Amino acid sequence: MPDLSEALKEAYASNPVGQIIIDTLEFRHPSFVDENGNPAALRVVRDYQAVFAGLEITAPLNPGETVQFMAFAFDVTLPGFEENQTPTLAITIDNVGRDLTAQLEAATSSQQPIEITYRPYLLTDLTGPQMDPPINMVVVSATADISQIQLQASLDDVSNTPFPRRRYTPDDFPGLVR
């Protein structure tokens, strides 16, 4: 379970004046590239204007850098961590623009999953996320219509992960074949 900063715990518990929680999402996929062909992320913030905020040192892309999150109308339902249930993050993005739609359509033609990172920030402290580590999940289902996209993201499918992870095959271990 991620650790929340003391300031974020206080903001959730008592909602002090000036402590505004800002929700951000980062979408990553191998097909998301910048104009130079380098890996890029789609970053959005639930706000009316773009926000520049710092990423954690362990971020998959641009670690420790200050990056821009585009303003977008979206709703996010954070995963619960109940026993015997896989945590699921539900995201609804309204008024999807052409840029985001084009990127997501390119990702759907690939077998690679779209990864999502949820990071909460406080308006008074945009130097880094207020959750360590941020929530990282993989999109497991998506639906879209003219006005919105709905995504369901989940943790890696631990129940279907082979154990032991290493597979002993004749290619790697020729002594297995008689």
Backbone as numpy.savetxt, mean C-alpha at the origin, in Angstrom:
# Nx Ny Nz CAx CAy CAz Cx Cy Cz
1.93 -6.77 14.28 1.09 -5.60 14.28 1.98 -4.36 14.28
1.66 -3.37 13.46 2.49 -2.17 13.40 2.39 -1.36 14.69
3.48 -0.66 14.98 3.50 0.23 16.14 3.08 1.63 15.71
2.13 2.20 16.45 1.69 3.56 16.18 2.51 4.51 17.03
2.82 5.69 16.51 3.55 6.68 17.29 2.65 7.17 18.42
3.26 7.70 19.47 2.50 8.24 20.60 1.57 9.37 20.14
2.06 10.20 19.23 1.23 11.31 18.72 0.01 10.79 17.97
0.18 9.71 17.19 -0.96 9.15 16.46 -1.94 8.49 17.43
-1.43 7.78 18.43 -2.31 7.19 19.44 -3.14 8.27 20.13
-2.49 9.40 20.46 -3.21 10.51 21.10 -4.26 11.09 20.15
-3.91 11.23 18.87 -4.86 11.78 17.90 -6.07 10.87 17.74
-5.85 9.55 17.71 -6.97 8.61 17.61 -7.82 8.64 18.89
-7.17 8.75 20.03 -7.89 8.63 21.30 -8.65 9.89 21.68
-8.05 11.06 21.49 -8.67 12.27 22.02 -8.95 13.36 21.00
-8.49 13.19 19.77 -8.73 14.15 18.70 -8.42 15.58 19.12
-7.16 15.86 19.53 -6.83 17.22 19.93 -6.89 18.18 18.75
-7.11 19.46 19.04 -7.19 20.49 18.02 -5.85 20.55 17.28
-5.91 20.55 15.97 -4.71 20.67 15.15 -4.04 19.35 14.81
-4.45 18.25 15.43 -3.86 16.95 15.13 -4.75 16.25 14.11
-4.51 16.55 12.85 -5.31 15.98 11.77 -4.55 14.79 11.19
-5.22 13.65 11.12 -4.62 12.44 10.58 -4.83 12.44 9.07
-3.75 12.24 8.35 -3.79 12.22 6.89 -3.50 10.80 6.42
-4.44 10.21 5.69 -4.28 8.87 5.16 -3.65 8.92 3.79
-2.64 8.08 3.56 -2.01 8.01 2.26 -1.94 6.55 1.80
-1.94 6.37 0.49 -1.77 5.05 -0.12 -0.68 5.14 -1.17
0.10 4.08 -1.27 1.11 3.97 -2.31 0.85 2.68 -3.06
0.70 2.78 -4.38 0.49 1.61 -5.24 1.78 1.34 -5.99
2.23 0.08 -5.97 3.44 -0.31 -6.69 3.17 -1.52 -7.57
3.77 -1.48 -8.75 3.65 -2.59 -9.69 4.79 -2.46 -10.69
5.32 -3.58 -11.21 6.42 -3.47 -12.19 6.08 -2.64 -13.43
4.80 -2.53 -13.78 4.43 -1.75 -14.96 4.37 -0.24 -14.67
4.46 0.17 -13.40 4.44 1.58 -13.05 5.87 2.12 -13.18
6.10 2.89 -14.22 7.42 3.46 -14.47 7.30 4.95 -14.76
8.39 5.67 -14.51 8.38 7.10 -14.81 8.80 7.32 -16.27
8.97 8.57 -16.67 9.28 8.89 -18.06 10.65 8.36 -18.50
11.51 8.02 -17.53 12.84 7.47 -17.85 12.86 5.95 -17.79
11.72 5.34 -17.52 11.65 3.89 -17.45 12.04 3.31 -16.10
12.23 4.17 -15.09 12.58 3.70 -13.75 11.32 3.33 -12.98
11.42 2.38 -12.03 10.24 2.02 -11.22 9.66 3.25 -10.52
8.36 3.34 -10.51 7.67 4.47 -9.88 6.48 3.95 -9.09
5.99 4.77 -8.21 4.81 4.42 -7.42 3.74 5.47 -7.65
2.49 5.03 -7.55 1.36 5.98 -7.56 1.04 6.26 -6.10
1.15 7.52 -5.71 0.93 7.89 -4.32 -0.23 8.88 -4.25
-1.19 8.57 -3.38 -2.36 9.43 -3.22 -2.57 9.74 -1.74
-3.17 10.90 -1.50 -3.50 11.34 -0.14 -4.98 11.69 -0.12
-5.64 11.36 0.99 -7.05 11.73 1.13 -7.11 13.15 1.65
-7.07 14.09 0.69 -7.05 15.51 1.02 -7.47 16.28 -0.22
-7.60 17.61 -0.08 -7.99 18.45 -1.21 -6.80 18.99 -1.98
-5.62 18.83 -1.42 -4.42 19.30 -2.10 -3.29 18.30 -1.93
-2.35 18.36 -2.85 -1.20 17.45 -2.79 -0.40 17.71 -1.51
0.26 16.67 -1.03 1.04 16.75 0.19 2.43 16.20 -0.10
3.44 16.87 0.43 4.80 16.35 0.38 5.11 15.79 1.76
5.48 14.51 1.81 5.74 13.85 3.09 6.93 12.92 2.95
7.59 12.69 4.07 8.76 11.82 4.09 8.37 10.36 4.20
9.16 9.50 3.56 8.95 8.07 3.64 9.89 7.47 4.68
9.55 6.30 5.15 10.39 5.59 6.10 11.67 5.10 5.41
12.67 4.80 6.18 13.96 4.34 5.64 13.82 2.99 4.94
12.83 2.20 5.33 12.65 0.86 4.76 11.66 0.83 3.61
11.27 1.99 3.09 10.30 2.04 1.99 10.83 1.32 0.76
9.96 0.59 0.03 10.41 -0.13 -1.17 10.94 0.78 -2.27
10.35 1.96 -2.43 10.81 2.93 -3.43 11.07 4.26 -2.73
12.12 4.95 -3.11 12.49 6.25 -2.56 12.62 6.25 -1.03
13.34 5.29 -0.44 13.43 5.24 1.02 14.05 6.50 1.61
13.41 7.02 2.67 13.90 8.19 3.37 13.71 9.51 2.65
13.15 9.50 1.46 12.98 10.73 0.68 11.63 11.38 0.98
11.54 12.67 0.68 10.27 13.38 0.72 9.66 13.28 -0.66
8.44 12.77 -0.73 7.77 12.54 -2.01 6.41 13.22 -2.03
5.84 13.36 -3.22 4.54 13.99 -3.37 3.45 12.93 -3.42
2.39 13.17 -2.65 1.17 12.37 -2.70 0.10 13.23 -3.37
-0.50 12.72 -4.46 -1.52 13.47 -5.19 -2.83 13.46 -4.40
-3.55 14.57 -4.44 -4.84 14.66 -3.77 -5.86 13.80 -4.52
-6.59 12.99 -3.78 -7.56 12.09 -4.38 -8.68 11.83 -3.39
-9.88 11.61 -3.90 -11.01 11.24 -3.05 -11.02 9.72 -2.95
-10.74 9.22 -1.77 -10.82 7.77 -1.56 -11.23 7.49 -0.13
-11.70 6.29 0.07 -12.07 5.83 1.40 -11.30 4.55 1.66
-10.84 4.39 2.85 -10.08 3.19 3.20 -10.61 2.63 4.51
-10.82 1.33 4.53 -11.21 0.63 5.75 -10.03 -0.23 6.15
-9.44 0.11 7.28 -8.24 -0.58 7.73 -8.54 -2.01 8.12
-7.53 -2.88 7.98 -7.76 -4.28 8.32 -7.83 -4.47 9.83
-8.66 -5.43 10.21 -8.68 -5.86 11.60 -7.69 -7.00 11.74
-7.26 -7.26 12.93 -6.31 -8.35 13.15 -6.93 -9.36 14.11
-8.07 -9.93 13.68 -8.77 -10.91 14.48 -8.17 -12.29 14.26
-8.35 -13.14 15.24 -7.85 -14.50 15.15 -8.62 -15.29 14.10
-7.92 -16.13 13.34 -8.49 -17.00 12.31 -9.09 -16.25 11.13
-8.72 -14.99 10.91 -9.19 -14.24 9.76 -8.02 -13.54 9.09
-8.01 -13.54 7.78 -6.97 -12.84 7.05 -7.30 -11.36 7.03
-6.37 -10.50 7.47 -6.63 -9.05 7.45 -6.85 -8.56 6.02
-7.90 -7.75 5.83 -8.23 -7.22 4.51 -8.39 -5.71 4.58
-7.78 -5.03 3.62 -7.87 -3.59 3.48 -8.83 -3.29 2.34
-9.88 -2.52 2.59 -10.86 -2.18 1.55 -10.64 -0.72 1.14
-10.54 -0.50 -0.17 -10.28 0.84 -0.70 -11.30 1.16 -1.78
-11.89 2.33 -1.70 -12.79 2.83 -2.74 -12.23 4.17 -3.20
-11.95 4.28 -4.50 -11.40 5.51 -5.07 -12.46 6.10 -5.99
-12.88 7.32 -5.70 -13.90 8.01 -6.50 -13.26 8.92 -7.54
-14.04 9.21 -8.59 -13.63 10.14 -9.65 -12.23 9.82 -10.17
-12.03 8.60 -10.57 -10.73 8.15 -11.03 -10.37 8.86 -12.32
-9.19 9.43 -12.35 -8.73 10.15 -13.54 -8.08 9.22 -14.55
-7.76 9.78 -15.70 -7.16 8.99 -16.77 -5.79 8.44 -16.39
-5.00 9.23 -15.66 -3.66 8.78 -15.29 -3.71 7.51 -14.46
-4.52 7.53 -13.42 -4.63 6.37 -12.54 -5.26 5.18 -13.26
-6.27 5.44 -14.06 -6.93 4.37 -14.80 -5.96 3.70 -15.77
-5.17 4.49 -16.48 -4.21 3.93 -17.44 -3.18 3.05 -16.73
-2.69 3.51 -15.60 -1.70 2.73 -14.85 -2.31 1.42 -14.35
-3.51 1.48 -13.80 -4.14 0.28 -13.27 -4.51 -0.71 -14.38
-4.92 -0.20 -15.53 -5.22 -1.09 -16.66 -3.96 -1.81 -17.13
-2.83 -1.10 -17.14 -1.57 -1.73 -17.53 -1.19 -2.83 -16.53
-1.49 -2.60 -15.27 -1.15 -3.59 -14.24 -2.02 -4.84 -14.33
-3.26 -4.69 -14.78 -4.15 -5.85 -14.84 -3.77 -6.84 -15.93
-2.98 -6.40 -16.91 -2.57 -7.31 -17.97 -1.35 -8.14 -17.57
-0.88 -7.95 -16.35 0.30 -8.66 -15.86 -0.11 -9.68 -14.79
0.72 -10.69 -14.61 0.48 -11.68 -13.56 1.01 -11.22 -12.21
1.81 -10.16 -12.19 2.36 -9.63 -10.95 1.26 -8.89 -10.17
1.19 -9.07 -8.86 0.17 -8.36 -8.08 0.53 -6.89 -7.86
-0.49 -6.08 -7.62 -0.29 -4.69 -7.25 -0.09 -4.66 -5.74
0.98 -4.03 -5.29 1.24 -3.89 -3.86 0.75 -2.54 -3.39
0.23 -2.50 -2.16 -0.28 -1.27 -1.58 0.35 -1.05 -0.22
0.74 0.19 0.06 1.23 0.55 1.39 0.34 1.66 1.92
-0.18 1.45 3.13 -0.98 2.47 3.82 -0.08 3.13 4.85
0.00 4.47 4.78 0.79 5.24 5.74 -0.06 6.37 6.30
-0.25 6.43 7.62 -0.90 7.59 8.21 0.15 8.65 8.62
-0.16 9.90 8.39 0.69 11.01 8.80 -0.14 11.94 9.68
0.52 12.77 10.44 -0.13 13.86 11.14 0.19 15.14 10.39
-0.78 16.02 10.25 -0.58 17.27 9.52 0.55 18.08 10.14
0.74 17.94 11.45 1.78 18.70 12.13 3.16 18.05 12.00
3.24 16.82 11.47 4.52 16.13 11.32 4.51 15.27 10.06
4.95 15.85 8.96 4.99 15.13 7.68 6.38 14.59 7.37
7.26 14.53 8.39 8.61 14.05 8.16 8.67 12.54 7.96
7.66 11.84 8.46 7.62 10.39 8.30 6.28 9.85 8.75
5.95 8.63 8.33 4.67 8.05 8.73 4.61 7.80 10.23
3.42 7.83 10.76 3.21 7.66 12.19 2.94 6.21 12.56
3.26 5.29 11.66 3.08 3.86 11.90 4.36 3.16 11.44
4.91 2.31 12.31 6.14 1.62 11.97 6.01 0.14 12.26
6.05 -0.71 11.29 6.14 -0.40 9.86 4.76 -0.06 9.31
4.70 0.60 8.16 3.41 0.85 7.52 2.78 -0.48 7.09
1.48 -0.46 6.81 0.78 -1.67 6.40 1.04 -1.91 4.91
1.63 -3.07 4.60 1.89 -3.47 3.21 0.99 -4.65 2.88
0.27 -4.54 1.77 -0.64 -5.59 1.35 -0.59 -5.76 -0.17
-1.28 -6.80 -0.64 -1.33 -7.11 -2.07 -2.80 -7.10 -2.49
-3.10 -6.49 -3.65 -4.47 -6.45 -4.15 -4.89 -7.87 -4.54
-6.03 -8.31 -3.98 -6.54 -9.64 -4.30 -7.77 -9.59 -5.19
-8.47 -8.45 -5.21 -9.61 -8.30 -6.11 -9.84 -6.82 -6.39
-10.43 -6.55 -7.56 -10.71 -5.18 -7.95 -11.94 -5.15 -8.85
-12.74 -4.11 -8.68 -13.87 -3.85 -9.56 -13.84 -2.37 -9.92
-14.32 -2.07 -11.12 -14.31 -0.68 -11.56 -15.56 -0.39 -12.36
-16.02 0.85 -12.27 -17.08 1.34 -13.13 -16.71 2.76 -13.54
-17.65 3.48 -14.09 -17.37 4.81 -14.62 -16.90 5.77 -13.54
-17.41 5.65 -12.32 -17.13 6.65 -11.31 -16.16 6.22 -10.22
-15.91 4.93 -10.05 -15.04 4.54 -8.95 -14.40 3.17 -9.16
-13.33 2.96 -8.39 -12.64 1.68 -8.35 -12.70 1.18 -6.91
-13.00 -0.10 -6.76 -13.00 -0.72 -5.43 -11.95 -1.82 -5.42
-11.09 -1.78 -4.42 -10.01 -2.75 -4.28 -10.10 -3.45 -2.94
-9.74 -4.70 -2.93 -9.58 -5.47 -1.70 -8.12 -5.91 -1.67
-7.43 -5.61 -0.58 -6.04 -6.00 -0.44 -5.90 -6.86 0.81
-4.96 -7.78 0.75 -4.76 -8.71 1.85 -3.27 -8.93 2.05
-2.94 -9.47 3.21 -1.56 -9.87 3.45 -1.24 -11.03 2.53
0.04 -11.35 2.39 0.41 -12.51 1.59 -0.35 -13.72 2.10
-0.66 -14.62 1.19 -1.43 -15.81 1.52 -0.55 -16.81 2.28
-0.46 -16.61 3.58 0.42 -17.43 4.40 -0.05 -18.88 4.44
-1.35 -19.10 4.41 -1.87 -20.47 4.51 -1.52 -21.32 3.31
-1.26 -20.70 2.15 -0.90 -21.46 0.96 0.59 -21.38 0.63
1.39 -20.89 1.56 2.83 -20.82 1.37 3.43 -22.17 1.73
4.23 -22.76 0.84 4.79 -24.08 1.14 5.75 -24.03 2.32
5.77 -25.11 3.07 6.73 -25.24 4.16 7.42 -26.57 4.04
8.68 -26.65 4.05 9.61 -25.51 4.06 9.56 -24.76 2.74
9.95 -23.50 2.78 9.86 -22.66 1.58 10.75 -23.17 0.46
11.88 -23.69 0.82 12.80 -24.18 -0.20 12.27 -25.47 -0.79
12.20 -25.52 -2.10 11.75 -26.72 -2.80 12.97 -27.52 -3.22
12.94 -28.78 -2.90 14.03 -29.68 -3.28 13.64 -30.37 -4.58
14.21 -29.88 -5.67 13.89 -30.41 -7.00 15.12 -31.08 -7.60
14.91 -31.99 -8.54 16.06 -32.63 -9.18 16.98 -31.65 -9.91
16.46 -30.52 -10.36 17.32 -29.53 -11.02 18.37 -28.99 -10.05
17.95 -28.72 -8.83 18.87 -28.18 -7.82 19.64 -29.27 -7.10
19.02 -30.44 -6.94 19.62 -31.55 -6.19 19.56 -32.82 -7.03
20.52 -33.02 -7.94 20.48 -34.16 -8.87 20.49 -35.51 -8.15
20.95 -35.57 -6.92 20.99 -36.82 -6.17 19.62 -37.35 -5.83
18.58 -36.58 -6.03 17.21 -37.04 -5.76 16.73 -38.03 -6.80
17.35 -38.02 -7.99 16.92 -38.90 -9.08 17.79 -40.14 -9.06
17.15 -41.29 -9.14 17.90 -42.57 -9.17 18.05 -43.05 -10.56
